[in-house]
């Protein structure tokens, strides 16, 4: 068929996440809007629920510099992974995710860097 296959979108997503991590590492003061644009490129095959969670987390001022991965592992179940700088950010990310319409369960695999 024409278009991207699932494995193609997964490869593009992995490449985008690596690029995002690299850009974030070399330019930690990247404006939030630019970070959001990179994040959008890094996750081309997101479900609507994943997009809603991503938008909530991106727009939260306390989570602006966190590199988070969001994945829907089952209907209504969102897994958060990645690294946050402070324990409060871990709690906040999980809370915002749980309060998002369409999310019934959050699997929190976030780690605290410090």
C-alpha positions in Angstrom: 0.0 0.0 0.0 0.9 3.6 -0.2 2.0 5.5 2.9 4.0 4.7 6.0 3.7 1.3 7.6 3.5 1.0 11.4 7.2 0.1 11.7 8.1 3.2 9.6 6.2 5.5 11.9 7.9 3.8 14.9 11.3 4.4 13.3 10.5 8.0 12.6 9.3 8.4 16.2 12.5 6.9 17.6 14.6 9.2 15.4 12.5 12.2 16.4 12.9 11.4 20.2 16.7 11.0 19.8 16.8 14.3 17.9 14.7 16.0 20.6 16.9 14.7 23.4 20.0 15.9 21.5 18.6 19.3 20.8 17.4 19.6 24.4 20.9 18.6 25.7 22.8 21.2 23.5 20.1 23.9 23.9 18.6 23.5 27.4 17.0 26.9 27.2 15.0 26.1 24.1 11.7 28.1 24.0 8.7 25.9 25.0 7.0 26.5 21.7 10.0 25.1 19.8 10.3 22.2 22.2 6.6 21.4 21.5 7.3 21.5 17.8 10.1 19.1 18.1 8.0 16.8 20.3 5.2 16.9 17.7 7.7 15.7 15.0 9.0 13.0 17.4 5.6 11.4 17.8 3.8 11.2 14.4 1.5 8.2 15.3 -0.1 9.4 18.5 -3.6 8.5 19.4 -6.0 11.4 20.3 -5.7 10.5 24.0 -1.9 10.6 23.8 -2.1 14.0 22.1 -4.4 15.4 24.8 -2.0 14.2 27.5 1.0 15.6 25.6 -0.7 19.0 25.2 -1.5 19.1 28.9 2.1 18.2 29.9 3.7 20.6 27.4 1.5 23.5 28.5 2.3 23.0 32.2 5.0 25.5 33.2 6.4 23.2 35.8 7.1 20.5 33.3 8.5 22.6 30.5 12.1 21.2 30.5 11.2 17.6 31.1 11.7 15.0 28.3 8.7 12.7 28.6 7.5 9.8 26.5 3.8 9.2 26.4 2.3 5.9 25.1 -1.1 4.4 25.2 -0.6 0.8 26.0 -4.3 -0.1 26.1 -7.5 1.8 25.8 -7.6 4.4 28.6 -4.1 3.3 29.9 -1.3 5.8 29.4 2.4 5.0 30.2 4.7 7.9 31.1 8.4 7.4 30.8 11.4 9.6 30.7 13.3 11.8 33.2 12.2 14.7 35.3 14.4 17.0 37.4 12.4 17.0 40.6 10.1 14.6 42.5 7.3 17.2 42.3 7.4 17.1 38.5 6.9 13.3 38.6 3.8 13.7 40.8 2.5 16.6 38.6 2.9 14.7 35.3 1.0 11.7 36.7 -1.7 13.9 38.1 -2.2 15.8 34.9 -2.3 12.6 32.9 -4.9 11.0 35.2 -7.1 14.1 34.9 -7.1 14.0 31.1 -10.3 12.9 29.5 -10.0 9.4 28.2 -7.4 8.3 30.7 -8.5 5.7 33.3 -5.1 4.5 34.4 -1.5 5.9 34.5 1.6 3.7 34.4 4.2 6.0 35.9 7.7 4.9 34.8 9.2 8.4 35.2 12.6 8.7 36.9 14.0 11.6 38.9 17.4 12.8 37.6 18.6 14.2 40.9 
